[in-house]
Amino acid sequence: MENSNHQTILSRTIVIVTSILVFLLSIELMGISINEMTGGMVESISTVTANPFIGLFIGLLSTALLQSSSTTTSITVATVASGALSLQNAIPIVLGANIGTTITSTIISMSYISKHKEFRRAVAAGTSHDFFNILTVLLLFPFEIKYHFLERISAHISSSIHISTEYTATWKSFGITSIFESFSEWIVSVFGPLLTLLLGIILLFACIKFISKWLYKSLIGRTKDQFENVVFKNKYRAFGWGLVITSVAQSSSLTTSLIVPLVATGKVKIKKAFQFILGANIGTTITALLAAIFQSEAAISLAIVHLLFNLTGVLVFFTVPYLSKVPVYLAKKMGTLTTRVRLVGFAYIFLAFFLLPFTLIYISQSTEKSTDPVEVRTED
């Protein structure tokens, strides 16, 4: 029995270590390929993302399509590390990704449409994640545009922990990071930057999905029946478990989706489920931090921005008594409204996650074109 337990621990350790190595390799592949591809495209990328609203909706839309904020933030980190995207322009993309990731739990809640009471509770559970991130963006995004406080604080933190370009370069010359860099450069030379970029994205997405599903089975599988009793005993335990499980699984979409059926069937109250969601929003930042390891100072700053954004939102909606009730109140109202008019839920998903971002990106681009200075030629 003891040998069997040791073998199980060893096999799980190997799986986790291998998954992390593949994850880091995918970041290296994307970083080098983006660097190769954007030699003459840096200016155009900067122009597209210079409008913070466009950046916000790009992050929202891409995450809604991928259903993984971890993938979006990791790709953004790799792009910043390559120098193709500035920290300032990347921040709105990460903020948008926080909204886009909530689509998964909302879609899952729609599966209860045939059951009246369960549908109302399911929609409330699914959209509570939406409203938390939407309200946090509404709260912080205007201040970031005007004062760039997330950018400044993150830059100060990354510099204060003495992570410099020289240190990163020195560290990369040793060990596994040097192997990854050499291997990635070889892949680019053989397949070209475009195919290498696609390979990196596929590896990243597959790695995150594999880790989340494998850890779900390992952590929860056998104790699924007792899950609600262990995790949701009180709000602090719910918050802690949301943080821990999401940190390990690297997917807030997965962990927040777990609570939808629990709330729908009445096993867990939405208030405790919301505390779990708050913890999950802190836990999901581990992916960006992991992706930024051994990267540039700007990439590390972006990962810290992701952490600061979610941490600030949690502090506001976890500690302030009246504000903590707002997301849950709005989610309950959405559940009631959607139960009365079933089409509302589907219209909300389509409008909030797809039509609105597309429309606003189009309007923003059209406005910029109309305000561009027109060159006037004069004849001699």
N, C-alpha and C positions, 0 to 999 in steps of 0.2 A: 504493500500500500504506500509506504514511504517513498519507494523508488518511483512509483507511478506519479506521485505528487511532484517529485523533483523533475521528472520528465515533462510533466505538464507545464510547470513553471518555466523550464528551459525552453520548451517549444514556443510558449507565449512570448518570452523575452526575445527570441530570435525573430518572431513575426513582427513585433513592435519595432525592434532595431532595424530590420530590413525595410519596413515601411517608411520609417523616418529617413533612411538613407536614400530610398527611391524618391521621396518627397524633395529632399535637398538636391538630388541630381536633376529633377525636373525644373527646379528653380534655376539651377546653373545653366541648363539647356536653353531655357527661355531667355535668360539674361544675355547670354552670348549671342544667340540668334537675333534678338532684338537689337543689340549693339551693332551687329553686322548689317542688318536691314535698314537701320535708321540713320545711316551716315549722312544722307541728304534730306532726311525727312523730319529731323528734329524741329525745324521751324514750323512745318505744317502741323505736326502733332501739338506743339505749343499753342498754335493759333486756334485749333479746334477746341482744346481744353482750357483756353484762357478765360472763357466765360464760365464762371463757377456753376451757373444753373445748368449749362450743357453737361458739365462734368458730373453734377449730381444726378441728372437723369440718365446719363450713360451708365453710371454705376448701378442705378435702380433697374434699368431695363436689362442690362447684361446679366445681372444676378437673378432677376425674375426668369429669364430664359434658361440659365444654367441651374437655377434652384440651389445655388451654393455661394454664399458670400465668401467662404474660405477660398474658393477658386478665384473669384474676382479680386479679392484683396491680395492674394499671392501673386497673381499676374501683374497687378498694379505695382506691388513691391519690386518685382523683377524688372519692370519697365523703368521705375525710378532708379534702380541700381544701375541700369545700363546707361543712364543719362539722357534717355529719350523723353522723359517726362519729369518736370520739376516737382518738388515737394508741394509747393503752393497749389499747382494745378491738379495734383493727385488727391489732395485731401477731399474735395467734393465727391470724387468717384467713390472713395471709401465710405463717406457718409451716405451716399445713395445706395451702396451695397447693403448697408444695414437695414434699409427699408425693403429692398428687393428680396432679401432672404426670408421675409415673413410670408411670402406667397405660399410656401409649402404647407404650413399648418392651416392656412386659410382654405386652400384647395381640399385638404383632407377633411376639414369640417363640412364641406359640401356633400360628402358621401353619406351624411346622416339626413339627407333631405326628405326621405320617406317617413321619418319618425319625428313627430311634432316636438315633444319636450326635449328629446336628445339633440335634435337639430338646433334648437335655440341655445342650449348650453354649449354645443360644439362650436357654433359660430362665435359665441362670446369668448370661448377659450382660444380659438384660432386668431381672432382679430385683436385680442388683448396684446399680442406680440406686435401686431401692426401699429396700434395706437401708441404703444410705448416708443417705438423707433421714430414714428412720424412726429410725435410731440417733442422728442429729444432733438430731432433735426430742426424743427421749427424754433426751438429754444436756442440752439447753439449756432446754426448756420448763419443767421444774420450777423452775429457777433464775430464769427470767423471771417466773413467777407469784409467787414469794416475794420476789425482790429487784428486779425490773424493770430489770435491768442493761442489756439491749438498748435499752430505752426511754430510760434515762438517758444512756447513751453516745451514742446517736444524736442526742438533743436537744442535748447538749453540742457535738457536732461541727457540727450545723447552725447553732447559734448562734455558734460560733467562726469560721465562714467568713463571718460578717456578712451572712447572708441573713435579712432581717427583713420584716415585713409592709409597712412603709413602702417598702423597697427594691423589693419585688415589685410593689407598686401603682405606683410610679414607672416601673419597667421596662415594666409592662403598658400604660402610657399611650403608648408609642411602638411603631412598627413593626407587624410581622405579628401580634403578640399582641393588640394593640388591635383589629385587623381581625377576628381570630378571635372575640374577645369580643363585638364589635358584631354580627357575623354570627350568632353563637349566640343572642344575645338576640332577634334578629329571628326566627330559626327557632322559638324558644320561643313568641313572641307569635303566630306564624302557626299552628303545629301543636300547641302545648301542650307541657307538660313531659314527659308520658308518651311521646308519639311521638318527641319529641326525644331522650329517654333511649334508646329502642330504636334510633333512628338512630345515635346515638353508639356504642352497643355493637356494632351491625352493622358500622359503619365500622372500629371498633377491631379486631374479630375478623377481618374481611376483609383489613385492612391488614397485620396480623401474618402471616396465612397467605400473602398475596401476597409479602411480603418474604422469608419463609423459603423458599418454593418457588422464587422467582426467583433468589435468591442461591445456592440449592443448585445450580441449573443453571449459574449463572455461575462459581461457585467450584470446583465439583466435576465438573460434567457431563462435560467432555472428558477429564479426568484421573482418571476413576473407577477405571480399572484399576490406576493407580499410586497411588491414594489411600492404601492401607495402607502402602506402602513409604515414602511421604513423611511421613505423619502419625505413624506408630507406630514410628519408628526407635528411639527410646528413650522412657523414661517422662516426661522433661521436655518433649520435643517433643510427645508425646501430650497432656500437660496444656496446653501452650501453644496447640496447634491447637484443642483443645476450647474453650478460653477465647475465642480469636479468632473462630472460625467461629460460635459461639453468640452472641457479642456483636454480630456483624454480622447474623446471621439472626434474632435476637430470638426464638429458639425452642429451648429445651433438649430439648423433646419430639422435634423433628425431628433434631437432631444426635446425641442419644443413640440414637435409633432406627437411625441409619446403621450403628452398630457391631454391631447384633444379627446381621445376615447375615454380617458379616466374622468374627465369633467363631464363629458356627454352622458355617461352612464351614472353620474351622480356619486362616484366613488371619492372624488376629490372636489373640494370647493374651489371656485375660480380665484378667490383671493389668495389661497395657498399656491395654486397653480401659477399665478402671476409672480409670486416670489421666486418660484423655480425658473421662470422665464428671465427674471432679472439676473439671476446667477448665471444662466446660460449665456447671456449677453456679455458677461465678463469672460467666461470660459472660452468663447469663440475667438477672442483676440490672440490666443496662444498660437494660432496658425500663422498669422502675419508676423508675430515675433519670431517664430521658428524659421519662416521664410527669409527674414531679414538677417539671420545669423551669418556672419562673415561677409556681409554685403556692405555697401557704402553707408556713410553716416546719414545721408538723406533717406535711404531705405529704412534704416533703423528708426529714424525720426517719424516716418510714416507709420510704422508699426506701433510706435508709442502714441501717435495721434489716435489710432484705432482704439487703443486701450483707454486713453484719456476721455474720448468721446463716450464710450460705453460706461466708463466709471462715473463720469459726471451725471449721465442720465440716471444711473442706478442710485447715486447719492440723492438726487432730487426726488425721484419717485419711490424711494425706499424709506427715506428718513423724514421727509416733509409730510406731516399727517394729511393735510387736505389734498395736496397734489398727488399723493400716492393713490388716492381714490379715483382720480380722473380717468386714467386709461381703462380701468375696470368698469367704470360707469359707462364710458363710451362703447366699450365692447358689449356690455349687456344690452344697451340700446340698439346696437347693430344686430344682436341676436334676436331681439324682439321684433325689430322691423323686418328682418330677413324671414322670420317665421310667418309674418303676416303676408308679405309679398316675396315669394321665393325667388323671383327674378332679380331682386335687389342684390343678393349675394354674388351672383354671377356678373351682374353689371358692375359691381364694385371692383371685382378682380380685374375685369377687362379695362375699366376706366383708369383705376389707380396704378396698375402695373404695366399697362401697354399703351392704351390710347393717349393718356395724359402725357407720359414721357415723350412719345413720338411727336405729339402736337407741339409741346413746349420747346423741344429741340429744334423743330422746323421753324417755329416763330422766332426763336432766338437767333437762328442763322439768318433768317430773312431780314430781321431788324438790323443785324450787324452789316449785312450787305448794303442795305438802304442808307446806312449812316457812314459808309466808307467814303472818304474824300474822293471827288471826281477830278481827275487830272484835266486841266484846261489848257489847250494848245493855242498859242497865239502866233499869227503869221507875221513874219518880218516885213 
